[in-house]
Amino acid sequence: METVKNAANYVAETVQGTGAEASKEANKNVAKNDDAKVSTRASAAKDAVVDKKDEFSHNTKADVHKEAAKN
């Protein structure tokens, strides 16, 4: 039963990590957009940094659950 739980958690964390990666890339594009206001660009850059942290966190948790599911 614990293996199933770890496998489900692995999938959930992987999906969340992928979502954070997509958000990060979108924010990076806004931050690079010369047509956007400076405040918008700065906010997007800050959000991209937070998304990168979230992406790393979710991917790390996914790896932990993946290893736990193997045992």
N, C-alpha and C positions, 0 to 999 in steps of 0.2 A: 504494500500500500504506500509506503514511504517513497518508493521508486516512482510511482505514478505521480505523486505530489511534486516530487523534484522535477520530473519531466514537464509537468504543467507549468511550474514556476519558471523553468528554463524557457519555454515557449513565450510566456508572458513577458519576461525580462528582455528576450530577444526582440519582440515586437515593440516594446517601449524604447529600446535602444535604437531601433530603426527609425522610429518616429522622432526621437531626439536628433538623430543624424539628419533627417530630412528638414527639420526645423532649423537646425544649425546652418545647413546649406542655403536655405531660403533667406535667413537673416544675413548671411555673408553677402549674398547677392544684393540685398537692399543696402547694406553698408557700403558696397562698392559703387552703387548707383549715383552718378554725378547729378542726376536730375532731382533726386530726393533732397529734402531739407536737411540741414546739418544736424538738427536735433533728432530727426528720424533716423539718420545714418548712425548717429552715436548710440541711440537706443538699440538699434538692430545689432550693432557690434557688441554691445554689452550682452544682449540676449543670446548671441552666437556663442559667447564664452560660457554662459550658463548652460546652454544646450550641449556644448562639448563636455562639460563636467557631467551632466546627466547621462549623456551617451556612454561615457567611460564607466560611470557607476552601474548602469543597467547591464552593460556588456560584461563587467566584472562579476556581477551577481549571476548573470546567465551562465558564465563559465563555472561558477561554484555549484550551481544547481545541476549542471551537466555532469560534472565529476561526481556529485553525490548520487545522481541517478544511475551511474555505472556500477556502484557498489551495492 
